Amino acid sequence: MRRLRFLYLILSIPLFTTCKKDLLHWQKVQQLNSNTICKLDNIKFIGSNICIAAGGVEFIQSEIVRSVDGGYTWTAYSDADAGKEMYGMGVSPNGIIYLCGVDGDVLHSKDSGNTWQFNRIGNWYHYFGGTFPSPDTGIFVSSVLQRQCTITRVDSGFNIIDEQTLSFGLNNIYMVSPTTGYIIGYGTVMKTTNTGKIWNFQNVENDNFTAMDIHGDEIWMCGYNGGIYHTTNGGNNWTRLRNGNDITLPRYNLLDILFTDGQNGWAVCDNGKMIHSDDGGQHWEEYDRFTTSALRSIALCPNGDLLVAGDNGGIYRITP
C-alpha cells in the first residue's frame, strides 16, 4: 500500500509542473536616469517628444521630471511652493498640464512643463486627480483613507464653486471633453455629461478602480484587486474581463493600464510585475520582473516602446 502511494505521488509531480506557465520575456529593458529617488505617480507624453512624470514625497517634496527627447533623458525639478507630493496629473483640451496633491496644492504649466505656476484650493484636501475641462471650470477629486471623498469644482482662479462629499474613496478623474468625463474609486465609477455638475453612477463594482485607458467610447479599466473591465459604449455597459477575486488566478494589485490597439494591452502592479494581453483583455500573462518596486504608471512612446514609472525614481524604457 505504501509503495502504491509513493508511485502515485511520483506520477503526480509532472502534472503540477506542466501546469505552470512560463513568464513572457522582454526584448529589452533599460532603467533610465530620472535624476530623482522620489516616487513617481504619473507619466504622460505631452506631444510627440515631451514627456512629464510627477510625484514626490508626501509631506516633504514635490518632484517633476521632464524629457524633451522622447523619454530617453530626464531633468528634475522640485517646486518650492508646492513642497509636497503631486499625486494627480491631467491635461486640459488646450494643452495645459495640471498636477495636484497634498493640502490642495496645484501646479500648472502652459508651456509643456518648461515652467510651472503654483495655486492652492482653499479646503486643503489631498487631491488625487484633476484638470480643467473648460477654461473657466476645473474639477478635482480628493480622498481620505478610502473612506470619504470630495468632488471639488473651481473657477479659473481656483476659488471653490461647489463640492460634493461622498462616503467612499476616489482615485482619479478622466475628462474626455469639456463636458464628459469619468471618476473612479472604491467600488465606484461615475460619469458626467455636464462638466461635473451632476455625476451618475455606472453599473460596475467589486474592485477598487485605479486607472482607465480611454479610446473614445471604448475604455479598459483596472482595479487594485486585479480586476479588468471593458466597455465599448462609454460605460453604458461594462464587461468584466478578469475577476480579481478569483482564487484560481494569480493575485495582482493593478495600478495602471494601457492598450496600444484593440488587442494588445499592459497593466502594471505594486510589486514590480507587469501583465500583458494580446486578445483585447480576455486573457493575461505575466512578464519577468525587472524590479520589485511598485510600477505606478505606463505610457506609450512615439517609437512604440513603453515607459513605466514608479517608486524610487524608477523610469524604465521597455521594448516588449
Disulfide bonds with the S-S distance in Angstrom:
none
